[in-house]
Amino acid sequence: MKKIIPVIALLLSLKSSGQPAGSSGQTYTNPILSGFYPDPSICRVGNDYYIVTSSFAYFPGLPIFHSKDLVSWEQVGHAMNRPGQLDLKGAGVSRGLFAPTIRFHKGIYYIICTLIDKGGNFVITATDPRGPWSDPVWLPQVNGIDPSLYFDDNDKAYVLFNSIPPNNISMHDGHRTIRMFAFDAADLKVTGEEILLVNGGTDMAKKPVWIEAPHIFKKDGWYYLICAEGGTGYNHSEVVFRSRSIEGPYISYEKNPILTQRHLSRSRKDPITTTGHADLVETPDGKWYAVFLGCRPYEDDHYNIGRETFMTPVEWKDGWPLINPGFEEVQYRYPVPFPAQIKKARNNFTGNFSFTDEFNAEKLNYRWEFLRTPGENWYSLTEKQGSLSVKLLPQTCSGKENPAFVGFRQQHLKGYAATSINFKAAAENEKAGLMIFQNETHFYFLCQSVQNNIPAVELYRSVSDDKDGRTELLQSQLLPGLKDELRLKIEARGNTYAFYYATQKDKWNLLKDAADAKFLSTKTAGGFVGSMYTLYATSTGKKTANKVYFSRFETKSNDELYK
């Protein structure tokens, strides 16, 4: 008995710390891609792994990540980085590119995706995932969203997708189907007749909703079809069906769902919620892993950082895949997949990472995003060494054009972003600074401007129910002695933000504390995106030749959870 008690204590200790019982050595940290990186799809080519995620109305579109160990991830580019590939003009922030799937077959990488409201479903190809990727080839017959490609071992290929109910007659709200076409991978077109694979979901007697995000895998002579079910909110889940034939019939697993967190207490500590929209990958040594989206709310399903990419092991039991085996709660830490290969796990997209940009490179770092496709060249990294120069544009972030907006995802519940600006406003309509932005009607803007010809730092909040883009001034401070540089900082504290400015190095002045962060949460603001720390400049509807120079952007966190 004396020997058993310490073992039990150890197991309880590991469970409470978020580390799976029985693990030893190195662990990786969830989420593996922090912040707004939703709807992940993964594929393996040899010993290389690639992930692509949704990007909605941000440009470049479809960020691509690479790893050789499933732990050390780096961004290697975007699949859609040319204006001729991707026209996002007029798209709302949560429209644009939905739910890509990445696959590889006989030397060619394929991404299939949906451009909502403009074009529909398309496929692009490349011989190197770093690019260049082809222009989109549209698939007008694919009437739905969340398309996926499957290449069978007989070289036949298929397109799967979420679509309308049979005869477009809904049996209940949220009634959808999974459908499939054969696919000509050489000519990039669908062939034959549309095939209905799943009508409604796992159990029509329970009125299942929003069956979507289909992916097919083959194992031991079975075709496994995994799908998201329950909607993209708190009731999100992952379910599985199987068939001996690619065309079905597909039988639902009696113990579905194979992944969800909806049944757990909402008051639990450091919850991970909303899990679903999964994709699976097999390692060379026969291990399986799932990537999927999830959320980290700070309070009552409020989260500002969007839907993130998580990863857990997968176990096959009695002929079915189980995601996150041995646990109800998705864990923050798991043993690394290849302990002998990894000396030290490195991932600058997870945990308490920091990021600094001195703007000394010839191109912007891949982590920066524009709001919609740029229509003109309004920024430069070469005009002034160590600075990002930005023209003030009349467009604002409240419209649906391309404003002077350079965004970096908020990836920490607790942390900050800061930058320096060199700017002289010529009039009160000219404003430049640092914004925390969720959508066109939900943002805070910490900026430099003038009041009665005197430099001032100002904090604005959007008026959420106003479609004309009005903002309200929350706080301001005149800076009559300001010379060249103003430092701005936004600090995230879970359910609040604090806004600072400095005219001298490291001497921060609090402009406003305890601003409501829930205003930018998905639960309040709606949509599918997370918040962006944004370098932003506008002349608010008027033309000007004025510019602002941003230097040294930095963001970091010190969340107790990741210490």
KENU-766297 format. One record per residue (C-alpha): x, z, y; residue in three letters. Coordinates in steps of 0.02 Angstrom, whole numbers, padded with zeros to 5 digits, always signed. Example, Ala and Ser with C-alpha at 12.3 -4.5 7.8 and 13.67 -1.06 7.14 Angstrom:
BEGIN
+00615+00390-00225ALA+00684+00357-00053SER
This chain:
BEGIN
+00000+00000+00000MET+00143+00037+00119LYS+00208-00141+00096LYS+00039-00223+00124ILE-00004-00140+00290ILE+00142-00215+00389PRO+00099-00389+00323VAL-00081-00370+00379ILE-00023-00309+00548ALA+00091-00459+00564LEU-00050-00580+00523LEU-00164-00498+00650LEU-00025-00504+00779SER+00002-00690+00750LEU-00184-00727+00763LYS-00203-00629+00924SER-00053-00716+01001SER-00127-00888+00967GLY+00004-00932+00836GLN-00063-00984+00666PRO-00035-00856+00531ALA+00105-00897+00412GLY+00199-01003+00540SER+00380-00974+00583SER+00508-01051+00697GLY+00461-01171+00834GLN+00285-01204+00893THR+00209-01335+01005TYR+00089-01292+01144THR-00089-01352+01178ASN-00145-01449+01269PRO-00008-01574+01231ILE-00060-01674+01385LEU-00120-01552+01519SER-00245-01603+01650GLY-00356-01755+01660PHE-00303-01854+01505TYR-00466-01874+01408PRO-00525-01979+01260ASP-00354-01990+01174PRO-00315-02123+01045SER-00156-02119+00941ILE-00062-02236+00826CYS+00102-02226+00729ARG+00226-02368+00710VAL+00369-02316+00595GLY+00431-02153+00670ASN+00356-02186+00841ASP+00190-02118+00902TYR+00089-02183+01050TYR-00059-02108+01141ILE-00172-02192+01269VAL-00309-02104+01368THR-00452-02147+01486SER-00413-02169+01672SER-00582-02215+01749PHE-00563-02277+01930ALA-00379-02235+01949TYR-00244-02369+01958PHE-00133-02408+01864PRO-00251-02390+01716GLY-00232-02325+01538LEU-00076-02214+01537PRO+00031-02232+01381ILE+00135-02091+01304PHE+00271-02097+01172HIS+00344-01971+01051SER+00452-01972+00896LYS+00399-01800+00838ASP+00218-01777+00897LEU+00281-01640+01012VAL+00402-01710+01142SER+00292-01829+01242TRP+00344-01941+01385GLU+00244-02066+01484GLN+00315-02242+01461VAL+00196-02340+01571GLY+00019-02401+01595HIS-00068-02537+01497ALA-00155-02605+01653MET-00036-02603+01800ASN-00066-02772+01884ARG-00206-02799+02011PRO-00247-02962+01921GLY-00280-02864+01761GLN-00391-02731+01835LEU-00512-02743+01981ASP-00583-02571+02020LEU-00652-02608+02193LYS-00823-02528+02214GLY-00806-02415+02061ALA-00858-02234+02075GLY-00721-02111+02028VAL-00798-02079+01857SER-00832-02262+01817ARG-00696-02390+01781GLY-00602-02379+01615LEU-00684-02282+01473PHE-00615-02228+01304ALA-00474-02345+01247PRO-00412-02363+01068THR-00232-02412+01027ILE-00185-02494+00862ARG-00038-02592+00789PHE-00042-02737+00666HIS+00097-02856+00612LYS+00207-02840+00766GLY+00066-02834+00894ILE-00004-02683+00988TYR-00188-02692+01031TYR-00289-02590+01155ILE-00477-02610+01159ILE-00575-02528+01299CYS-00729-02535+01411THR-00729-02576+01598LEU-00895-02500+01647ILE-01005-02596+01771ASP-00887-02744+01780LYS-00844-02849+01628GLY-00885-02732+01485GLY-00776-02728+01330ASN-00607-02812+01318PHE-00446-02815+01218VAL-00266-02828+01279ILE-00107-02852+01178THR+00080-02823+01191ALA+00234-02833+01081THR+00303-02675+01164ASP+00187-02532+01216PRO+00292-02512+01373ARG+00225-02682+01423GLY+00193-02806+01486PRO+00016-02806+01420TRP-00089-02963+01425SER-00235-02997+01539ASP-00402-02938+01467PRO-00493-03047+01341VAL-00676-03005+01360TRP-00792-02972+01212LEU-00968-03005+01279PRO-01050-02986+01108GLN-00994-02803+01099VAL-01142-02721+01184ASN-01091-02540+01203GLY-00948-02422+01242ILE-00804-02331+01155ASP-00741-02483+01057PRO-00615-02461+00917SER-00513-02580+00809LEU-00483-02562+00624TYR-00361-02669+00523PHE-00397-02662+00336ASP-00261-02678+00205ASP-00323-02854+00164ASN-00284-02909+00344ASP-00466-02915+00393LYS-00504-02833+00561ALA-00659-02753+00637TYR-00726-02692+00804VAL-00831-02533+00803LEU-00928-02467+00952PHE-01069-02355+01014ASN-01228-02450+01054SER-01416-02442+01081ILE-01544-02387+00950PRO-01622-02517+00834PRO-01735-02634+00933ASN-01687-02528+01084ASN-01819-02401+01036ILE-01758-02220+01051SER-01825-02093+00928MET-01767-01956+01047HIS-01663-01937+01204ASP-01481-01972+01164GLY-01521-02079+01012HIS-01376-02202+00988ARG-01297-02302+00848THR-01125-02352+00784ILE-01109-02539+00755ARG-00974-02658+00697MET-00918-02840+00707PHE-00783-02929+00610ALA-00639-02971+00726PHE-00524-03122+00733ASP-00358-03041+00783ALA-00273-03209+00812ALA-00402-03279+00933ASP-00459-03108+00996LEU-00644-03134+00968LYS-00783-03059+00862VAL-00856-03159+00719THR-01008-03151+00606GLY-01160-03041+00624GLU-01170-02868+00699GLU-01179-02730+00567ILE-01267-02563+00592LEU-01161-02422+00519LEU-01242-02262+00584VAL-01415-02242+00658ASN-01430-02086+00765GLY-01299-01972+00690GLY-01270-01849+00551THR-01449-01791+00521ASP-01595-01877+00608MET-01708-01729+00567ALA-01604-01628+00691LYS-01615-01763+00827LYS-01427-01790+00846PRO-01370-01855+01016VAL-01235-01969+01083TRP-01149-02028+00925ILE-00996-02118+00995GLU-00806-02141+00990ALA-00798-02215+00813PRO-00634-02234+00717HIS-00611-02290+00536ILE-00473-02234+00418PHE-00445-02275+00235LYS-00386-02147+00107LYS-00396-02142-00082ASP-00514-02290-00088GLY-00636-02217+00039TRP-00673-02279+00214TYR-00690-02130+00330TYR-00785-02151+00493LEU-00758-02012+00621ILE-00865-02002+00778CYS-00900-01887+00923ALA-01075-01812+00929GLU-01169-01696+01044GLY-01119-01767+01214GLY-00960-01743+01314THR-01009-01569+01376GLY-01007-01397+01296TYR-01096-01457+01137ASN-00965-01590+01101HIS-00910-01606+00919SER-00825-01720+00792GLU-00914-01776+00634VAL-00865-01882+00484VAL-00948-02004+00364PHE-00876-02100+00216ARG-00912-02255+00112SER-00833-02356-00027ARG-00867-02513+00075SER-00812-02552+00253ILE-00990-02608+00289GLU-01070-02449+00221GLY-01181-02364+00180PRO-01094-02215+00261TYR-01138-02042+00198ILE-01127-01893+00316SER-01017-01746+00264TYR-01132-01602+00218GLU-01021-01479+00313LYS-01017-01575+00477ASN-00956-01551+00610PRO-00772-01552+00565ILE-00728-01493+00740LEU-00826-01402+00875THR-00814-01245+00982GLN-00996-01241+01039ARG-01044-01097+00924HIS-00913-00977+00991LEU-00939-00844+01123SER-00927-00912+01299ARG-00852-00746+01354SER-00702-00754+01237ARG-00531-00740+01316LYS-00442-00901+01368ASP-00570-01016+01287PRO-00541-01196+01237ILE-00709-01286+01240THR-00794-01456+01232THR-00687-01519+01089THR-00719-01690+01015GLY-00682-01876+01035HIS-00544-01866+00906ALA-00422-01989+00829ASP-00314-01959+00674LEU-00136-02005+00629VAL-00035-01987+00468GLU+00150-01946+00471THR+00277-02032+00356PRO+00280-01877+00244ASP+00091-01877+00220GLY+00039-01745+00347LYS-00114-01780+00455TRP-00147-01730+00636TYR-00293-01751+00755ALA-00286-01779+00942VAL-00446-01743+01037PHE-00510-01694+01207LEU-00546-01515+01256GLY-00566-01409+01412CYS-00497-01245+01478ARG-00633-01165+01586PRO-00586-01020+01698TYR-00763-00954+01709GLU-00934-01000+01636ASP-00888-01180+01590ASP-00809-01214+01759HIS-00647-01313+01750TYR-00559-01417+01882ASN-00420-01497+01780ILE-00532-01612+01681GLY-00536-01648+01495ARG-00364-01634+01415GLU-00278-01694+01257THR-00257-01566+01117PHE-00181-01584+00944MET-00207-01488+00782THR-00163-01512+00599PRO-00289-01595+00482VAL-00317-01540+00302GLU-00401-01646+00169TRP-00514-01542+00058LYS-00631-01606-00077ASP-00611-01782-00009GLY-00651-01741+00173TRP-00541-01712+00328PRO-00548-01542+00413LEU-00481-01529+00591ILE-00400-01362+00637ASN-00405-01293+00459PRO-00404-01105+00442GLY-00467-01070+00617PHE-00630-01072+00711GLU-00545-01070+00880GLU-00427-01209+00929VAL-00260-01123+00950GLN-00139-01136+01096TYR+00010-01144+00978ARG+00044-01221+00807TYR+00203-01247+00705PRO+00292-01409+00750VAL+00260-01552+00627PRO+00445-01585+00594PHE+00543-01422+00610PRO+00704-01494+00538ALA+00701-01637+00664GLN+00666-01537+00822ILE+00805-01431+00895LYS+00702-01390+01048LYS+00529-01458+01087ALA+00522-01542+01257ARG+00360-01591+01340ASN+00340-01598+01529ASN+00152-01614+01511PHE+00115-01442+01438THR+00138-01257+01471GLY+00217-01191+01630ASN+00306-01351+01675PHE+00358-01400+01850SER+00375-01572+01930PHE+00472-01622+02085THR+00482-01792+02169ASP+00610-01819+02306GLU+00552-02000+02326PHE+00726-02070+02298ASN+00678-02195+02163ALA+00636-02379+02189GLU+00465-02358+02108LYS+00338-02219+02104LEU+00344-02105+01953ASN+00216-02152+01820TYR+00121-01991+01852ARG+00061-02047+02024TRP-00106-02137+02035GLU-00199-02236+02167PHE-00387-02224+02191LEU-00444-02398+02137ARG-00339-02555+02141THR-00233-02572+02299PRO-00285-02720+02404GLY-00132-02717+02516GLU+00043-02645+02518ASN+00017-02490+02623TRP+00158-02380+02557TYR+00347-02392+02539SER+00488-02296+02454LEU+00625-02395+02540THR+00579-02385+02724GLU+00653-02211+02743LYS+00772-02136+02615GLN+00698-01986+02525GLY+00523-02017+02591SER+00362-02100+02542LEU+00298-02189+02696SER+00110-02217+02702VAL+00009-02317+02827LYS-00147-02235+02893LEU-00293-02340+02833LEU-00469-02340+02905PRO-00538-02318+02728GLN-00577-02142+02674THR-00585-02059+02504CYS-00773-02043+02526SER-00800-02230+02508GLY-00775-02347+02361LYS-00629-02449+02425GLU-00443-02415+02409ASN-00391-02279+02534PRO-00212-02224+02571ALA-00218-02105+02424PHE-00075-02061+02306VAL-00136-01936+02177GLY-00054-01818+02052PHE-00162-01728+01924ARG-00196-01542+01942GLN-00132-01486+01773GLN-00129-01297+01790HIS-00268-01171+01807LEU-00146-01066+01907LYS-00008-01148+02008GLY+00025-01243+02167TYR+00069-01410+02244ALA+00168-01429+02404ALA+00241-01567+02509THR+00322-01598+02679SER+00256-01722+02805ILE+00331-01801+02960ASN+00186-01863+03065PHE+00128-01879+03244LYS-00057-01910+03261ALA-00104-02021+03409ALA-00286-01967+03411ALA-00402-01842+03330GLU-00466-01970+03204ASN-00291-01986+03130GLU-00257-01862+02992LYS-00126-01849+02855ALA-00084-01716+02728GLY-00119-01643+02557LEU-00289-01651+02476MET-00364-01577+02318ILE-00489-01710+02265PHE-00620-01717+02127GLN-00734-01858+02185ASN-00800-01945+02341GLU-00906-01796+02392THR-00805-01649+02324HIS-00633-01617+02399PHE-00531-01507+02516TYR-00411-01590+02640PHE-00266-01491+02716LEU-00196-01601+02853CYS-00102-01622+03016GLN-00191-01697+03166SER-00211-01661+03351VAL-00336-01561+03453GLN-00336-01598+03640ASN-00167-01685+03615ASN-00091-01530+03535ILE-00030-01541+03354PRO-00139-01441+03235ALA-00155-01402+03051VAL-00334-01419+02990GLU-00431-01386+02830LEU-00586-01490+02792TYR-00712-01483+02652ARG-00823-01628+02605SER-01011-01611+02626VAL-01067-01629+02447SER-01243-01698+02477ASP-01189-01821+02611ASP-01162-02003+02559LYS-01090-02049+02729ASP-00930-01955+02693GLY-00950-01817+02820ARG-00832-01669+02813THR-00839-01496+02889GLU-00693-01407+02972LEU-00663-01241+02884LEU-00508-01180+02976GLN-00378-01243+03099SER-00223-01182+03190GLN-00141-01260+03342LEU+00046-01292+03324LEU+00108-01323+03502PRO+00290-01298+03453GLY+00288-01416+03304LEU+00437-01532+03302LYS+00466-01651+03157ASP+00412-01578+02990GLU+00262-01482+02927LEU+00255-01408+02753ARG+00086-01397+02664LEU+00038-01304+02505LYS-00119-01286+02400ILE-00120-01144+02275GLU-00241-01144+02127ALA-00297-00972+02069ARG-00427-01015+01939GLY-00592-00998+02030ASN-00517-01007+02206THR-00391-01105+02308TYR-00278-01044+02447ALA-00210-01159+02583PHE-00043-01133+02671TYR+00067-01215+02802TYR+00246-01187+02859ALA+00343-01246+03011THR+00501-01162+02948GLN+00573-01170+02774LYS+00495-01047+02651ASP+00397-00958+02789LYS+00221-00991+02730TRP+00070-00952+02837ASN-00099-00928+02754LEU-00229-01042+02835LEU-00373-00999+02717LYS-00389-00892+02563ASP-00519-00886+02425ALA-00594-01058+02450ALA-00720-01092+02313ASP-00638-01189+02171ALA-00804-01209+02079LYS-00848-01337+02213PHE-00723-01453+02127LEU-00769-01408+01948SER-00847-01537+01834THR-00998-01424+01812LYS-01030-01431+02001THR-00962-01601+02051ALA-01012-01694+01892GLY-00923-01844+01817GLY-00783-01859+01690PHE-00624-01834+01791VAL-00513-01690+01843GLY-00447-01644+02015SER-00299-01730+02097MET-00171-01660+02217TYR-00163-01806+02338THR-00049-01869+02474LEU-00179-01942+02590TYR-00186-02023+02761ALA-00334-02095+02856THR-00379-02157+03028SER-00561-02126+02986THR-00637-02297+03013GLY-00523-02356+03153LYS-00373-02471+03140LYS-00202-02402+03183THR-00018-02445+03158ALA+00028-02262+03131ASN+00117-02198+02976LYS+00158-02034+02893VAL+00316-01992+02795TYR+00297-01879+02643PHE+00451-01795+02569SER+00483-01679+02422ARG+00323-01656+02325PHE+00326-01515+02199GLU+00201-01435+02082THR+00224-01292+01960LYS+00133-01149+01876SER+00168-00977+01807ASN+00016-00946+01700ASP+00028-00786+01599GLU-00046-00876+01448LEU+00110-00985+01430TYR+00245-00857+01461LYS
